[in-house]
Amino acid sequence: MPNPLGRMLRLYRAHREITVRELAPEVGVSIATLSRIERGAECDVPTFLKLVSWMRAPESKERAA
């Protein structure tokens, strides 16, 4: 069964119009790790918490405009 976090991450990125390359430094996770998660790989707890925190954060005003 695919990892639901990966699907959620991809949907949130699409909604916020941000690439994996842009997201990586924003959350402090490597591009390779983000790509693996989106393809269904599991992640460790610190990475999970970083991603959930990002997904729960409101969009910045410059992105919302």
PDB file of N, CA, C and O in Angstrom:
ATOM      1  N   MET A   1       0.851  -1.197   0.000  1.00  0.00           N
ATOM      2  CA  MET A   1       0.000   0.000   0.000  1.00  0.00           C
ATOM      3  C   MET A   1       0.887   1.247   0.000  1.00  0.00           C
ATOM      4  O   MET A   1       1.790   1.359   0.829  1.00  0.00           O
ATOM      5  N   PRO A   2       0.643   2.181  -0.914  1.00  0.00           N
ATOM      6  CA  PRO A   2       1.446   3.405  -0.970  1.00  0.00           C
ATOM      7  C   PRO A   2       1.314   4.231   0.306  1.00  0.00           C
ATOM      8  O   PRO A   2       0.308   4.177   1.012  1.00  0.00           O
ATOM      9  N   ASN A   3       2.345   4.979   0.565  1.00  0.00           N
ATOM     10  CA  ASN A   3       2.397   5.841   1.727  1.00  0.00           C
ATOM     11  C   ASN A   3       1.456   7.041   1.528  1.00  0.00           C
ATOM     12  O   ASN A   3       1.647   7.807   0.584  1.00  0.00           O
ATOM     13  N   PRO A   4       0.442   7.223   2.397  1.00  0.00           N
ATOM     14  CA  PRO A   4      -0.487   8.349   2.221  1.00  0.00           C
ATOM     15  C   PRO A   4       0.196   9.710   2.371  1.00  0.00           C
ATOM     16  O   PRO A   4      -0.258  10.696   1.791  1.00  0.00           O
ATOM     17  N   LEU A   5       1.277   9.769   3.141  1.00  0.00           N
ATOM     18  CA  LEU A   5       1.994  11.035   3.301  1.00  0.00           C
ATOM     19  C   LEU A   5       2.501  11.532   1.951  1.00  0.00           C
ATOM     20  O   LEU A   5       2.431  12.727   1.666  1.00  0.00           O
ATOM     21  N   GLY A   6       3.004  10.636   1.128  1.00  0.00           N
ATOM     22  CA  GLY A   6       3.510  11.029  -0.190  1.00  0.00           C
ATOM     23  C   GLY A   6       2.435  11.632  -1.066  1.00  0.00           C
ATOM     24  O   GLY A   6       2.671  12.632  -1.744  1.00  0.00           O
ATOM     25  N   ARG A   7       1.252  11.031  -1.057  1.00  0.00           N
ATOM     26  CA  ARG A   7       0.135  11.586  -1.846  1.00  0.00           C
ATOM     27  C   ARG A   7      -0.268  12.959  -1.315  1.00  0.00           C
ATOM     28  O   ARG A   7      -0.498  13.889  -2.087  1.00  0.00           O
ATOM     29  N   MET A   8      -0.349  13.077   0.004  1.00  0.00           N
ATOM     30  CA  MET A   8      -0.721  14.366   0.606  1.00  0.00           C
ATOM     31  C   MET A   8       0.314  15.431   0.272  1.00  0.00           C
ATOM     32  O   MET A   8      -0.041  16.558  -0.074  1.00  0.00           O
ATOM     33  N   LEU A   9       1.574  15.083   0.373  1.00  0.00           N
ATOM     34  CA  LEU A   9       2.644  16.034   0.084  1.00  0.00           C
ATOM     35  C   LEU A   9       2.546  16.531  -1.347  1.00  0.00           C
ATOM     36  O   LEU A   9       2.660  17.730  -1.603  1.00  0.00           O
ATOM     37  N   ARG A  10       2.338  15.622  -2.271  1.00  0.00           N
ATOM     38  CA  ARG A  10       2.223  16.002  -3.680  1.00  0.00           C
ATOM     39  C   ARG A  10       1.031  16.934  -3.903  1.00  0.00           C
ATOM     40  O   ARG A  10       1.140  17.911  -4.643  1.00  0.00           O
ATOM     41  N   LEU A  11      -0.101  16.640  -3.271  1.00  0.00           N
ATOM     42  CA  LEU A  11      -1.287  17.486  -3.410  1.00  0.00           C
ATOM     43  C   LEU A  11      -1.058  18.880  -2.818  1.00  0.00           C
ATOM     44  O   LEU A  11      -1.435  19.883  -3.424  1.00  0.00           O
ATOM     45  N   TYR A  12      -0.442  18.939  -1.637  1.00  0.00           N
ATOM     46  CA  TYR A  12      -0.175  20.235  -1.026  1.00  0.00           C
ATOM     47  C   TYR A  12       0.794  21.053  -1.869  1.00  0.00           C
ATOM     48  O   TYR A  12       0.613  22.259  -2.032  1.00  0.00           O
ATOM     49  N   ARG A  13       1.826  20.398  -2.406  1.00  0.00           N
ATOM     50  CA  ARG A  13       2.769  21.124  -3.259  1.00  0.00           C
ATOM     51  C   ARG A  13       2.061  21.665  -4.490  1.00  0.00           C
ATOM     52  O   ARG A  13       2.293  22.807  -4.886  1.00  0.00           O
ATOM     53  N   ALA A  14       1.204  20.862  -5.096  1.00  0.00           N
ATOM     54  CA  ALA A  14       0.483  21.310  -6.291  1.00  0.00           C
ATOM     55  C   ALA A  14      -0.412  22.497  -5.953  1.00  0.00           C
ATOM     56  O   ALA A  14      -0.469  23.472  -6.702  1.00  0.00           O
ATOM     57  N   HIS A  15      -1.103  22.413  -4.834  1.00  0.00           N
ATOM     58  CA  HIS A  15      -1.983  23.505  -4.415  1.00  0.00           C
ATOM     59  C   HIS A  15      -1.193  24.791  -4.180  1.00  0.00           C
ATOM     60  O   HIS A  15      -1.633  25.877  -4.557  1.00  0.00           O
ATOM     61  N   ARG A  16      -0.034  24.659  -3.558  1.00  0.00           N
ATOM     62  CA  ARG A  16       0.789  25.836  -3.264  1.00  0.00           C
ATOM     63  C   ARG A  16       1.715  26.225  -4.414  1.00  0.00           C
ATOM     64  O   ARG A  16       2.445  27.213  -4.333  1.00  0.00           O
ATOM     65  N   GLU A  17       1.672  25.434  -5.480  1.00  0.00           N
ATOM     66  CA  GLU A  17       2.482  25.697  -6.673  1.00  0.00           C
ATOM     67  C   GLU A  17       3.965  25.830  -6.323  1.00  0.00           C
ATOM     68  O   GLU A  17       4.610  26.830  -6.637  1.00  0.00           O
ATOM     69  N   ILE A  18       4.485  24.793  -5.663  1.00  0.00           N
ATOM     70  CA  ILE A  18       5.883  24.777  -5.263  1.00  0.00           C
ATOM     71  C   ILE A  18       6.503  23.458  -5.711  1.00  0.00           C
ATOM     72  O   ILE A  18       5.877  22.403  -5.606  1.00  0.00           O
ATOM     73  N   THR A  19       7.717  23.520  -6.203  1.00  0.00           N
ATOM     74  CA  THR A  19       8.409  22.320  -6.666  1.00  0.00           C
ATOM     75  C   THR A  19       9.126  21.636  -5.501  1.00  0.00           C
ATOM     76  O   THR A  19       9.304  22.219  -4.432  1.00  0.00           O
ATOM     77  N   VAL A  20       9.527  20.398  -5.732  1.00  0.00           N
ATOM     78  CA  VAL A  20      10.312  19.676  -4.729  1.00  0.00           C
ATOM     79  C   VAL A  20      11.607  20.438  -4.457  1.00  0.00           C
ATOM     80  O   VAL A  20      12.050  20.536  -3.313  1.00  0.00           O
ATOM     81  N   ARG A  21      12.201  20.969  -5.503  1.00  0.00           N
ATOM     82  CA  ARG A  21      13.458  21.726  -5.380  1.00  0.00           C
ATOM     83  C   ARG A  21      13.262  22.976  -4.501  1.00  0.00           C
ATOM     84  O   ARG A  21      14.152  23.328  -3.726  1.00  0.00           O
ATOM     85  N   GLU A  22      12.124  23.635  -4.613  1.00  0.00           N
ATOM     86  CA  GLU A  22      11.842  24.814  -3.791  1.00  0.00           C
ATOM     87  C   GLU A  22      11.491  24.429  -2.355  1.00  0.00           C
ATOM     88  O   GLU A  22      11.837  25.136  -1.408  1.00  0.00           O
ATOM     89  N   LEU A  23      10.805  23.309  -2.210  1.00  0.00           N
ATOM     90  CA  LEU A  23      10.350  22.886  -0.897  1.00  0.00           C
ATOM     91  C   LEU A  23      11.487  22.393  -0.014  1.00  0.00           C
ATOM     92  O   LEU A  23      11.489  22.647   1.191  1.00  0.00           O
ATOM     93  N   ALA A  24      12.440  21.700  -0.589  1.00  0.00           N
ATOM     94  CA  ALA A  24      13.507  21.058   0.182  1.00  0.00           C
ATOM     95  C   ALA A  24      14.186  22.003   1.188  1.00  0.00           C
ATOM     96  O   ALA A  24      14.229  21.682   2.375  1.00  0.00           O
ATOM     97  N   PRO A  25      14.709  23.144   0.757  1.00  0.00           N
ATOM     98  CA  PRO A  25      15.344  24.019   1.748  1.00  0.00           C
ATOM     99  C   PRO A  25      14.348  24.668   2.712  1.00  0.00           C
ATOM    100  O   PRO A  25      14.700  25.023   3.837  1.00  0.00           O
ATOM    101  N   GLU A  26      13.119  24.816   2.263  1.00  0.00           N
ATOM    102  CA  GLU A  26      12.094  25.430   3.110  1.00  0.00           C
ATOM    103  C   GLU A  26      11.783  24.562   4.335  1.00  0.00           C
ATOM    104  O   GLU A  26      11.564  25.083   5.429  1.00  0.00           O
ATOM    105  N   VAL A  27      11.764  23.251   4.147  1.00  0.00           N
ATOM    106  CA  VAL A  27      11.448  22.352   5.261  1.00  0.00           C
ATOM    107  C   VAL A  27      12.685  21.695   5.857  1.00  0.00           C
ATOM    108  O   VAL A  27      12.602  21.077   6.918  1.00  0.00           O
ATOM    109  N   GLY A  28      13.835  21.817   5.190  1.00  0.00           N
ATOM    110  CA  GLY A  28      15.059  21.222   5.712  1.00  0.00           C
ATOM    111  C   GLY A  28      15.177  19.737   5.439  1.00  0.00           C
ATOM    112  O   GLY A  28      15.720  18.991   6.254  1.00  0.00           O
ATOM    113  N   VAL A  29      14.671  19.306   4.294  1.00  0.00           N
ATOM    114  CA  VAL A  29      14.727  17.901   3.881  1.00  0.00           C
ATOM    115  C   VAL A  29      15.297  17.882   2.464  1.00  0.00           C
ATOM    116  O   VAL A  29      14.995  18.763   1.659  1.00  0.00           O
ATOM    117  N   SER A  30      16.113  16.887   2.162  1.00  0.00           N
ATOM    118  CA  SER A  30      16.732  16.838   0.837  1.00  0.00           C
ATOM    119  C   SER A  30      15.706  16.591  -0.269  1.00  0.00           C
ATOM    120  O   SER A  30      14.628  16.045  -0.037  1.00  0.00           O
ATOM    121  N   ILE A  31      16.076  17.009  -1.468  1.00  0.00           N
ATOM    122  CA  ILE A  31      15.232  16.790  -2.643  1.00  0.00           C
ATOM    123  C   ILE A  31      15.021  15.295  -2.841  1.00  0.00           C
ATOM    124  O   ILE A  31      13.907  14.855  -3.123  1.00  0.00           O
ATOM    125  N   ALA A  32      16.074  14.522  -2.697  1.00  0.00           N
ATOM    126  CA  ALA A  32      15.981  13.072  -2.886  1.00  0.00           C
ATOM    127  C   ALA A  32      15.003  12.446  -1.891  1.00  0.00           C
ATOM    128  O   ALA A  32      14.216  11.573  -2.256  1.00  0.00           O
ATOM    129  N   THR A  33      15.054  12.889  -0.646  1.00  0.00           N
ATOM    130  CA  THR A  33      14.137  12.350   0.368  1.00  0.00           C
ATOM    131  C   THR A  33      12.700  12.701   0.034  1.00  0.00           C
ATOM    132  O   THR A  33      11.819  11.846   0.121  1.00  0.00           O
ATOM    133  N   LEU A  34      12.452  13.941  -0.346  1.00  0.00           N
ATOM    134  CA  LEU A  34      11.091  14.343  -0.722  1.00  0.00           C
ATOM    135  C   LEU A  34      10.585  13.525  -1.904  1.00  0.00           C
ATOM    136  O   LEU A  34       9.431  13.097  -1.914  1.00  0.00           O
ATOM    137  N   SER A  35      11.432  13.307  -2.889  1.00  0.00           N
ATOM    138  CA  SER A  35      11.036  12.520  -4.053  1.00  0.00           C
ATOM    139  C   SER A  35      10.707  11.089  -3.655  1.00  0.00           C
ATOM    140  O   SER A  35       9.721  10.521  -4.125  1.00  0.00           O
ATOM    141  N   ARG A  36      11.533  10.503  -2.788  1.00  0.00           N
ATOM    142  CA  ARG A  36      11.267   9.131  -2.347  1.00  0.00           C
ATOM    143  C   ARG A  36       9.940   9.040  -1.598  1.00  0.00           C
ATOM    144  O   ARG A  36       9.175   8.096  -1.795  1.00  0.00           O
ATOM    145  N   ILE A  37       9.670  10.017  -0.742  1.00  0.00           N
ATOM    146  CA  ILE A  37       8.418  10.019   0.021  1.00  0.00           C
ATOM    147  C   ILE A  37       7.230  10.126  -0.925  1.00  0.00           C
ATOM    148  O   ILE A  37       6.235   9.419  -0.759  1.00  0.00           O
ATOM    149  N   GLU A  38       7.330  11.005  -1.915  1.00  0.00           N
ATOM    150  CA  GLU A  38       6.232  11.158  -2.870  1.00  0.00           C
ATOM    151  C   GLU A  38       6.017   9.896  -3.702  1.00  0.00           C
ATOM    152  O   GLU A  38       4.913   9.656  -4.190  1.00  0.00           O
ATOM    153  N   ARG A  39       7.062   9.093  -3.864  1.00  0.00           N
ATOM    154  CA  ARG A  39       6.925   7.829  -4.602  1.00  0.00           C
ATOM    155  C   ARG A  39       6.474   6.690  -3.699  1.00  0.00           C
ATOM    156  O   ARG A  39       6.318   5.559  -4.160  1.00  0.00           O
ATOM    157  N   GLY A  40       6.260   6.978  -2.410  1.00  0.00           N
ATOM    158  CA  GLY A  40       5.692   5.967  -1.522  1.00  0.00           C
ATOM    159  C   GLY A  40       6.586   5.454  -0.427  1.00  0.00           C
ATOM    160  O   GLY A  40       6.159   4.604   0.355  1.00  0.00           O
ATOM    161  N   ALA A  41       7.819   5.938  -0.333  1.00  0.00           N
ATOM    162  CA  ALA A  41       8.727   5.476   0.715  1.00  0.00           C
ATOM    163  C   ALA A  41       8.307   6.022   2.078  1.00  0.00           C
ATOM    164  O   ALA A  41       7.710   7.093   2.180  1.00  0.00           O
ATOM    165  N   GLU A  42       8.625   5.278   3.094  1.00  0.00           N
ATOM    166  CA  GLU A  42       8.390   5.734   4.467  1.00  0.00           C
ATOM    167  C   GLU A  42       9.461   6.760   4.827  1.00  0.00           C
ATOM    168  O   GLU A  42      10.480   6.869   4.144  1.00  0.00           O
ATOM    169  N   CYS A  43       9.225   7.512   5.902  1.00  0.00           N
ATOM    170  CA  CYS A  43      10.222   8.472   6.361  1.00  0.00           C
ATOM    171  C   CYS A  43      10.373   8.371   7.869  1.00  0.00           C
ATOM    172  O   CYS A  43       9.536   7.782   8.553  1.00  0.00           O
ATOM    173  N   ASP A  44      11.448   8.953   8.373  1.00  0.00           N
ATOM    174  CA  ASP A  44      11.663   8.934   9.816  1.00  0.00           C
ATOM    175  C   ASP A  44      10.785   9.984  10.494  1.00  0.00           C
ATOM    176  O   ASP A  44      10.187  10.833   9.832  1.00  0.00           O
ATOM    177  N   VAL A  45      10.719   9.913  11.807  1.00  0.00           N
ATOM    178  CA  VAL A  45       9.825  10.803  12.567  1.00  0.00           C
ATOM    179  C   VAL A  45      10.200  12.278  12.409  1.00  0.00           C
ATOM    180  O   VAL A  45       9.304  13.094  12.192  1.00  0.00           O
ATOM    181  N   PRO A  46      11.482  12.663  12.508  1.00  0.00           N
ATOM    182  CA  PRO A  46      11.790  14.096  12.336  1.00  0.00           C
ATOM    183  C   PRO A  46      11.355  14.642  10.968  1.00  0.00           C
ATOM    184  O   PRO A  46      10.845  15.759  10.877  1.00  0.00           O
ATOM    185  N   THR A  47      11.555  13.856   9.917  1.00  0.00           N
ATOM    186  CA  THR A  47      11.133  14.288   8.576  1.00  0.00           C
ATOM    187  C   THR A  47       9.621  14.384   8.499  1.00  0.00           C
ATOM    188  O   THR A  47       9.080  15.345   7.951  1.00  0.00           O
ATOM    189  N   PHE A  48       8.946  13.397   9.045  1.00  0.00           N
ATOM    190  CA  PHE A  48       7.487  13.412   9.081  1.00  0.00           C
ATOM    191  C   PHE A  48       6.976  14.683   9.762  1.00  0.00           C
ATOM    192  O   PHE A  48       6.069  15.342   9.253  1.00  0.00           O
ATOM    193  N   LEU A  49       7.556  15.020  10.904  1.00  0.00           N
ATOM    194  CA  LEU A  49       7.114  16.208  11.649  1.00  0.00           C
ATOM    195  C   LEU A  49       7.370  17.494  10.865  1.00  0.00           C
ATOM    196  O   LEU A  49       6.545  18.407  10.894  1.00  0.00           O
ATOM    197  N   LYS A  50       8.494  17.574  10.173  1.00  0.00           N
ATOM    198  CA  LYS A  50       8.780  18.755   9.351  1.00  0.00           C
ATOM    199  C   LYS A  50       7.740  18.917   8.246  1.00  0.00           C
ATOM    200  O   LYS A  50       7.252  20.018   7.990  1.00  0.00           O
ATOM    201  N   LEU A  51       7.410  17.806   7.599  1.00  0.00           N
ATOM    202  CA  LEU A  51       6.453  17.869   6.490  1.00  0.00           C
ATOM    203  C   LEU A  51       5.049  18.194   6.971  1.00  0.00           C
ATOM    204  O   LEU A  51       4.347  18.990   6.346  1.00  0.00           O
ATOM    205  N   VAL A  52       4.639  17.590   8.066  1.00  0.00           N
ATOM    206  CA  VAL A  52       3.307  17.872   8.608  1.00  0.00           C
ATOM    207  C   VAL A  52       3.221  19.331   9.044  1.00  0.00           C
ATOM    208  O   VAL A  52       2.206  19.991   8.823  1.00  0.00           O
ATOM    209  N   SER A  53       4.277  19.828   9.658  1.00  0.00           N
ATOM    210  CA  SER A  53       4.302  21.234  10.076  1.00  0.00           C
ATOM    211  C   SER A  53       4.161  22.155   8.863  1.00  0.00           C
ATOM    212  O   SER A  53       3.423  23.139   8.913  1.00  0.00           O
ATOM    213  N   TRP A  54       4.863  21.839   7.782  1.00  0.00           N
ATOM    214  CA  TRP A  54       4.766  22.658   6.570  1.00  0.00           C
ATOM    215  C   TRP A  54       3.358  22.606   5.991  1.00  0.00           C
ATOM    216  O   TRP A  54       2.815  23.629   5.575  1.00  0.00           O
ATOM    217  N   MET A  55       2.766  21.410   5.966  1.00  0.00           N
ATOM    218  CA  MET A  55       1.428  21.276   5.387  1.00  0.00           C
ATOM    219  C   MET A  55       0.370  21.992   6.229  1.00  0.00           C
ATOM    220  O   MET A  55      -0.649  22.433   5.698  1.00  0.00           O
ATOM    221  N   ARG A  56       0.603  22.107   7.517  1.00  0.00           N
ATOM    222  CA  ARG A  56      -0.358  22.781   8.396  1.00  0.00           C
ATOM    223  C   ARG A  56      -0.177  24.290   8.401  1.00  0.00           C
ATOM    224  O   ARG A  56      -1.089  25.018   8.794  1.00  0.00           O
ATOM    225  N   ALA A  57       0.980  24.773   7.972  1.00  0.00           N
ATOM    226  CA  ALA A  57       1.264  26.210   7.996  1.00  0.00           C
ATOM    227  C   ALA A  57       0.449  26.915   6.913  1.00  0.00           C
ATOM    228  O   ALA A  57       0.275  26.391   5.813  1.00  0.00           O
ATOM    229  N   PRO A  58      -0.045  28.105   7.238  1.00  0.00           N
ATOM    230  CA  PRO A  58      -0.776  28.857   6.198  1.00  0.00           C
ATOM    231  C   PRO A  58       0.157  29.272   5.075  1.00  0.00           C
ATOM    232  O   PRO A  58       1.360  29.428   5.283  1.00  0.00           O
ATOM    233  N   GLU A  59      -0.392  29.447   3.901  1.00  0.00           N
ATOM    234  CA  GLU A  59       0.408  29.915   2.773  1.00  0.00           C
ATOM    235  C   GLU A  59       0.929  31.315   3.068  1.00  0.00           C
ATOM    236  O   GLU A  59       0.255  32.111   3.722  1.00  0.00           O
ATOM    237  N   SER A  60       2.127  31.610   2.585  1.00  0.00           N
ATOM    238  CA  SER A  60       2.662  32.953   2.771  1.00  0.00           C
ATOM    239  C   SER A  60       1.854  33.919   1.927  1.00  0.00           C
ATOM    240  O   SER A  60       1.236  33.526   0.938  1.00  0.00           O
ATOM    241  N   LYS A  61       1.860  35.173   2.318  1.00  0.00           N
ATOM    242  CA  LYS A  61       1.091  36.198   1.592  1.00  0.00           C
ATOM    243  C   LYS A  61       1.586  36.345   0.158  1.00  0.00           C
ATOM    244  O   LYS A  61       0.789  36.577  -0.751  1.00  0.00           O
ATOM    245  N   GLU A  62       2.907  36.210  -0.056  1.00  0.00           N
ATOM    246  CA  GLU A  62       3.418  36.374  -1.411  1.00  0.00           C
ATOM    247  C   GLU A  62       2.982  35.229  -2.320  1.00  0.00           C
ATOM    248  O   GLU A  62       2.794  35.447  -3.517  1.00  0.00           O
ATOM    249  N   ARG A  63       2.816  34.024  -1.795  1.00  0.00           N
ATOM    250  CA  ARG A  63       2.327  32.894  -2.590  1.00  0.00           C
ATOM    251  C   ARG A  63       0.837  33.011  -2.827  1.00  0.00           C
ATOM    252  O   ARG A  63       0.353  32.640  -3.896  1.00  0.00           O
ATOM    253  N   ALA A  64       0.086  33.531  -1.832  1.00  0.00           N
ATOM    254  CA  ALA A  64      -1.372  33.620  -1.934  1.00  0.00           C
ATOM    255  C   ALA A  64      -1.793  34.685  -2.942  1.00  0.00           C
ATOM    256  O   ALA A  64      -2.884  34.606  -3.506  1.00  0.00           O
ATOM    257  N   ALA A  65      -0.949  35.665  -3.169  1.00  0.00           N
ATOM    258  CA  ALA A  65      -1.300  36.778  -4.076  1.00  0.00           C
ATOM    259  C   ALA A  65      -1.234  36.399  -5.511  1.00  0.00           C
ATOM    260  O   ALA A  65      -1.501  37.228  -6.381  1.00  0.00           O
TER     261      ALA A  65
END
